[in-house]
């Protein structure tokens, strides 16, 4: 009985006090708004500005990522167009040389060979690596053999001027710490035996990569490895990703090619492998 009376009294007090407290709070807020409107505005601005700032930062980052992808695509198209222009220039020079040789058949063979060698050396020269040069820049094909250390093996790599950073296949990937420093362990397929090899490298950083068709950028670890391509021997960054769906485990980007090489997409395997020029591969990538 006592409990029921207490509950009844509590309900009556709640129904009676709730409107009174609400009216008191409302009247107090009205007094504050009339006497101190600047304070209310300041509190409103302080609450709303962080929300607007967070939304603007996210939208700005998305726009920057989309703009970067657009610029990379346009740059790749320009590089490809330049390579086609170089190939057309070479074809015109060959036609001009053949026409000139037909007109000068009466000249001695020694003079003709000297003229042709001088004309060819003006635009194209052979390097020790077996590749051609245009204005002190090495010419590579769309596919080349590269030497990676580690693991100290030769791989068939795709040369992509549209990629800013080179990429390496990582079938499995695990990040860990050693002596307080970040490391990454990943597996790579041996191109000669097909067996899986485990490689451990120091983790340099993470980068955001946004591929075509993906709405969100993906975080990828970056390691540093030594690569030899023709006469180029550099220590460069590689992003690690699972490239099992691609034919080539290695992709060489602009971080190795910039200011050093030009890519002729109509050619393949223009560099020497163990001192012998490899056969031209006519299969598709």
Secondary structure, DSSP 8 states (H G I E B T S, - for coil): -HHHHHHHHHHHHHHHHHHHHHHHHHHHHHHHHHH-HHHHHHHHHHHHHHHHHHHHHHHHHHHHHHHHHHHHHHHHHHHHHHHHHHHHHHHHHHHHHHHHHHHTTTS-HHHHHHHHHHHHHHH-EE-TTS-EEETTEEEEESEEEEEEETTTEEEEEEE-TT-SSEEEE-SSEEEEEETTEEEEEEEEE-TTT--EEEEEEE--EEEEE--TT-SS-EEEEEEEEEEEETTEEEEEEEEEE--TTSS-SEEE-HHHHTTTEEEETT----SEETTEE-----S--
